[in-house]
Amino acid sequence: MKKVLIIVYYWPPSGGAGVQRWLKFTKYLPEFGWKPIIYTPDNPDFSLKDESLLKEVHPEVEVIKKPIWEPYGLYRRLFSKKDDKELSTGIKDQKSQGGKLANWIRGNLFIPDPKVYWCKPSVKFLTQYLDKNPVDAIISSGTPHSMHLIALDLKRKFNLPWIADFRDPWTELDILKDYQILPSRMKKYRAYEKEVLVSADLALTTSKVWAEDFKRLGARKAECITNGFDETDFDMKVDPYNEWVMSHFGLLNHLRNPEHLWTAIEELLSEREDFAEKFRLHLGGTIDKDLLQKLQQFPLLSRRLKVFPYLSHEEVIKEYLKSRVLLLLLFNSESGKGNIPGKLFEYLASNKPILAFGPEEGDSSDIVTNSKGVFLKYANDNKETIKKSLLGTFRDDMADHSSAKEFSREQLTKKLATLLEELV
């Protein structure tokens, strides 16, 4: 088999969405003649762990590790340990002075991100490794975008085919505005991004919108391979809840808050006895504490709200299968047009109706509407529109996502293998 070195920060036992893309690609790459070699930190600083994912690592995958130093110990001493879960996302509450200062430090001192201190030791380590263990190609996956800087230096040294994989935009990610980045520092972000895009043989990303954005920003070549679902994850039988359960598991914060939805639900609970009897809202994952407090202020909704602790990926899949409708929340921002959360494809595999909120039409909107789901805009859809959509799904919660086969992880990995073959 040909060999590909894959530089990633998130790898099992890391939990959350960031680990799934390359865990699944490496699971199927050996079928298409590629042996994956994962390079990842030995002691990463992440709050979400899912030990069950370790069993999904393909036996052909070689994993090499090196310790990483990250500045989060200092960060915790400055801003208190209670904010641990916010460290990886980096965005803190802008209402407090401490939150504003933390964002400013993150955006202006750690460029492109706090993992940057791992770059030089990693390049030295991997140079020695590749001298003895040659590979046929390199892939780096961000965020964190520091992974691309490691690959950039290796490209210069070995001139190997290199795919830079972007799970998120870089300088055009809207949440960078929360970092209050100085113009002189933003120049450095853009310089790094440009250097990576013009040096990589291929910029790979998860949506067509973002692929076009990277071409505009200077990528020599840009392609889209979306996230997807692994059919083997859904090879289980579970009975649905007796109640009519709407579920969302994942990040829920001020950037993904459908405020009109909560009000619409509260009004329906007071107006419709059948809806009030059956409706339940299940939330899990990383939930902003201020948003949760706001939900508690709705007396009828709060009594039907269940908040889960962190669940393993397998347990989340079970919850999808037990629910009656699945809630999809995109970033309420310009970059949200190209945002296709990995959970959307798992929603399709669950064969459940989808109720989605986003900023405007985009890649996710096309997928949701083509699968006969409901896509609503954060800004323009009022309570009455939302109530009508909710009642429509409440009356008929059947779905048919049989056309979703194109998003299976195996088929998507086949596309990746084809791109790799074209480069080598």
KAMOZI-V214037 format. One record per run of one state. SS is the DSSP state (A for helix, B for strand, O for the rest). FROM is the first residue (numbers start at 1). TO is the last residue. If there is no record, write none. Layout:
SS;FROM;TO  SS;FROM;TO
//
This chain:
O;1;1  B;2;7  O;8;13  B;14;14  O;15;16  A;17;32  O;33;33  B;34;41  O;42;48  B;49;49  O;50;50  A;51;56  O;57;61  B;62;66  O;67;71  A;72;79  O;80;80  A;81;87  O;88;96  A;97;109  O;110;113  A;114;132  O;133;136  B;137;142  O;143;145  A;146;158  O;159;160  B;161;166  O;167;173  A;174;179  O;180;182  A;183;199  O;200;201  B;202;205  O;206;207  A;208;216  O;217;221  B;222;224  O;225;228  B;229;229  O;230;230  A;231;234  O;235;243  B;244;249  O;250;251  B;252;252  O;253;253  A;254;256  O;257;258  A;259;271  O;272;272  A;273;278  B;279;284  O;285;286  B;287;287  O;288;288  A;289;296  O;297;298  A;299;302  O;303;304  B;305;307  O;308;312  A;313;322  O;323;324  B;325;329  O;330;333  A;334;338  O;339;341  A;342;350  O;351;352  B;353;358  O;359;362  A;363;370  O;371;373  B;374;377  O;378;382  A;383;395  O;396;401  A;402;407  B;408;408  A;409;423  O;424;424
//
